[in-house]
Amino acid sequence: MPLDLNAGPIELTRALCDIESVSGNEQELADAIEHAVRALPHLEVTRIGNNVVARTRLGRRSRVAIAGHIDTVPVNRNLPTRFETLDGVEHLWGRGTVDMKAGVAVQLAVAAQLAEPRHDITWLWYDNEEVSSDLNGLRRLSVERPDLLEADFAILGEPTGAEVEGGCNGTLRVDVRTSGLRAHAARPWAGDNAIHKAAPILQTLADYTAREVEVDGLLYREALNAVLIRGGVATNVIPDECVVHVNYRFAPSRTGEEAVRHLRELFGEQAVTVVDLAEGARPGLDTEFAREFLASVGAAARPKYGWTDVARFAALGVPAVNYGPGDPLKAHADDERVALSQIVACERGLLRWLTAG
């Protein structure tokens, strides 16, 4: 279905969400976005895989990158979208409304309206953000076409409740493994139960007190949790292996290497295998661009607890912030929903910043 970029960001959000695009299934939505922005004469469009990049070429002295991922976590009976009113507030309900197709809709609506922004703009809509970082579309662009990510400042349309969230926590996923010896369940003394040996790992996690760390004036909350566990061979066999999959969200004051070292020290003699690691990013709110952006959109500065691709821009030396509609607590929730007023507020904020001068 063609996207109408002039329909307004609310209807555009609904249209984007109703094109299901769970990670790995973004082609239909990427096709629709590419078709829509290629019709805009003021944008130069590049398509790499399911990543669509659209740029102005106005010769401005500065360039900003404004990016949003087009994939979602799996649908769970929350499509198609619908409008609903809760406590007098109008919302759009459904998968992707918060994370982060409302942000993408705002970006597309602004891209269509602004032929003469005061900064040159690189719009980036990319795939596979919700899965392993090696699949991330922005990572692919950074490898294959790093020139497309060159900018003086970057904005990620992640959900922030229409406020500005600086930086992000890093994320580390590890497997903590115990080993045992198989035996018949009727004769457990002949074996060594690996699942039972995982009890100290779970107790360590239950007893752990996560840090709160101030970084450049923002207070980041860390988190350490078991998110998956697997083990066992059959119902009549003593298991010889158990794996606890642990996710550590660490403050941007700590490097990825330091985070790995912390978990190895925490779990002691247990075997720890790194599965996935993405560095965090410091807030980046001390630059002139960031201060001007905050003042222009009239937003408060807060920390971003979840990992976002501001970290990828930060690694490239580009200061970046998160700014988009939606309550982060509703991201990935089965009752995911975005307040329509926040969609409108973010569109107005971006337009105000990109046209002031």
N, C-alpha and C positions, 0 to 999 in steps of 0.2 A: 504494500500500500504506500503511495507517495506521501511524503511528509510536507505539510503546509507550514513553512517557516513564518508565515504572517498570521497564523491562527492565534498567536499569543502563547506565552510560556506554560499556562495551565493546560490548555488543550494539547499543546505539543508534548507536555509531560505524559499525558494519558496515551497519546499515540505511540510514543517511544516505549512505554511500559507494556502496552498491549502487543508489541512485537517481542515475543519471548527471546531472551538472549543469555541464557545460562552460559557460564564460561565454557568455551569451546564451540558454542553455537551462535556466534555473533555475526555470521556472514549476512543474513537477511537485513539486520539492522545497519550494519556497515554499508551495505549496498544502498539502503534508503537514505542514509546520511550523505553518502558521496553524491548520489543523484541530486539531492536537494542543494548542496553547497556548490556543485558545479554550475548550477543555474545563476549563481551570484557573480556578476562580471568583475567585481572588485577583489575577488579572491583567487589566488593561485592554488590549485588543489593537487595533492599528491596522495596516492593510495599505495600502501605497502601492507600486504596481507589484509587483515581486517582492521587496519589502522588508517584513519583518514586525517590528513593534515591540510589545513587551509590557511594561507598567509596573505596579508596585505603587503604591497610593495610600494609604499608611499615616500620612501626616503627619509623617514623620521629619524631623529637623533637617537631614539631609544626604541627597543622592542620588548614586548611582554609576551610571555607564553601563557595561554589559558587552556587548561586540559581537563578532560573528564573520561573516565572509563565507561564503556558501554555494556559490560557484562554484569550479571547478577549471580548471587548464590541460587541454588535450586529452588524452583517454585514448589509451594506446599499449599495447594488449594487457595492461592491468593492472586490468581488471574482469572478472568479479565479484571481490570480496575473498576472502581466505582467511587462515586462521591458520597460522603457521609458527613454529618454534623455531630460533633461531640462537644458537650458543654458550651454550645453556642459558637464553636469554631468550625469552619468548613475545612474538610480534609479531602485529599485524594488517597484512597486505600488501594494497596496492592504491591506485589513484588517489584522492587526497583524504584518505587516512588521516592524513597529516602536515599538509598545507596545504589546509584546516584543519578538516576535519570532525570530527576527534577533539576539537578545542577547542569546536566547536559542540555536539557531543554532551554534553560536560561541562556546558556552559552550560544546555542544555535539561534535563538531569537535575537540576541544582541548582535551576533555575527551578520545576520540578515539586515539589521537596521543600520549598522555603522559602516558606511563606505569611506568615511573620512575621520577615523579616530585620531586622537592626538599622539598616540604611540602607534608604531607598527605592531600588528598583532599576529601571533602564530596560534591558531586554534588547533588543538590536538584531541581527537577522539579515538580511544585505543581499547584493545581487547585484553582479556585474561588477567585482570587485576586481582580477582578474587581467588586465584589459585597460586601455585608455586611461583616464586619470583622469577625463575628461569623462563617461564612462559609469558611473562608480562610484556604487553605490546610496547610500552614505553621503553622497556629495557631493549627490545628488539630495535627500536628506532635509534636508541643511543649507540648501538653497535653498528647498524647498517647505514644510518644517516644522522650522525651526531650534529651535523649542521642544522638540522630541522629543530633541534632543541636549544639552539643558541638564543639567549635572551638576557636582558638586564634584570628581570623580575618575573616570577611565575605565580600563578594562582591555580590551585586544584579545587574543583567544584564539589569536594566531599561535603557531606552534611555537617553543618556547624550551627544549625538553628539561626542562620542569617547573621551570625557573629563571625569573628575572625579567629581561627585557631592556628597558633604558631607552632612550627616544627612538628615532630611526632616521636612517639616511642619507637624504639627498634623492636623487632620480633625475632625470636629464636625458637626453633622447634628441634627437640632432641628425642631420641629413643633411649630409655634407661632400661637395660636388659638384665634379667636374672637367668641363670642356667641351673639345671637340675639333672635328674636321671629318671628315665621312664621305668615304670613298673606296673604290675597289675594293681588296680584300685583296691582289690581285696587284700593285697599284701604290700601296703605302702612302705613298710620298713625296708623293703628291698629297693626302693627308689629314693628320690629326693625331689620334693614338690616345689617347682619353680614359682608357681603362683603364690604359695605361702611365703616364699622368700621375698616377694614384692611388697609385703606388708610394711617393712621399714621405709620403703620409697614413698608409699602413700602417707605414712605417718609424718615423714619429713615435710611433705607438701602441706598436710593439714596443719602442721605446727608453724609453718613459715609465715613470717610477718613481712609483707611487701613494703618496700621503701616509698617514701614521698621525697622527691628531690627537686629543689628549686634550681632552675636553669634559666639564666638571663631574665629573671624576674617572674617566670611562670612556674607553677608547682605541678610537677608531673607525678602521677601515681603509677607505680609498677604493678605487675601481676604475674603470678607463677601458678600454673594449674596443670593437673593431669586432664587431658582432653580425649584421649583414647587409651584403651588397654586391650591387649590380645594375648591369648595363651590357651593351651589345652589342645589335646589330640583327639580324644574321644571320651565318652562318659565313663568308661571303665579303665582309663589309663592315667596314671600319675604324670602330670605334664613336666616336660624337660626344659621348657622355655616360657618366659613371660616377658612381655615388652610393655612398658608404660610410656606413652607418648606425651611429652611435656611441652607446654608452650610458655615461654618467658617473654613478657613485654617489659623492656628495660628502658630507663630514662635516657635521653640523648646525651647526657653527660658521660655515659659509659659506652665504650666501643664494642663492636661485635666480639672481638677477641677477648675483651674483659668479661663480657657476658658469658661466653663459653667457659672461661676459666672459673667463673663464679659457680656455675652449675657442676663442673667437675669437682670442685672443692666441696660443694654442698652434698653431693651424692657419694663422695668418698670412693670406696672400692667398687661400687657398681659400675658396669660398663656403660658409658655415655657416648652415643653416636649422634653427630650433628646431621640433621635432615634438611633444614632450611634456615637461612640467616639473612636478615635484611637490616642494615644499619638504620638507626634513627636519624633525626635531623634537629639541630638546634633551632630555636624560634625564628631567627632571621628578622626580628622586628626592629632592629636598630638601624636599618638602612633608610635612606631618604625615600625610596619608593614605598617601603612598607609603612612608614609614618604618614606619608601622603595618602596612601590607600586607606588606612584606618580612619583618618580624618574625613576623607571624602565619603566613604560608605556609612560613616557614623556608627561603627561597630566597636564593641569591646574586645580586648585581646584575651584569649584563653589558651590553655595547652591542649594539644591533640593527643589523646591517650592511645588511640589505635594507630597502626602504621599506615602511612599513605605515601604516595609518590612524591611528596615534597622532599623526601629523603633522596630520591633519585636526582632531582634537580639540584639539591644541596651538594651532592657528590660531584656534580658538574660545575660547581661554583656559582650556581644561580640561586639567589635568595628566593624562598617560596613560602606561601601561606595557604591555608585551607579556608575556603569561603563558599558556602552553598546552603540551600534550603534543606530543612529536615532535621529532626531530633536524632542525634547519633545513637541514642538508646533504642530507637526503633529500626536501626539498620539490621538487616538479616532476620528481623522478627516476623512471625507469622501474621501479625496484625500491623505490618509495616504501613505507615501512612504519613503523609506530609501535609502540613497546614498550607492552604492556598495563599495565605497572606505572606508567608515566607518566600514562596516562589516569586511573588510580585516584588517583594522588598529586595531580593537579590538582583532581579533584573534592573530595578531602578538604581540600585547601588553601583552595579557595573557600568551602566549607561552614564551615570553622573561622573564616575571617576574617569571614564574613557573620553568624555567630551569636555570636562572642565579645562580651563586654561586661560 
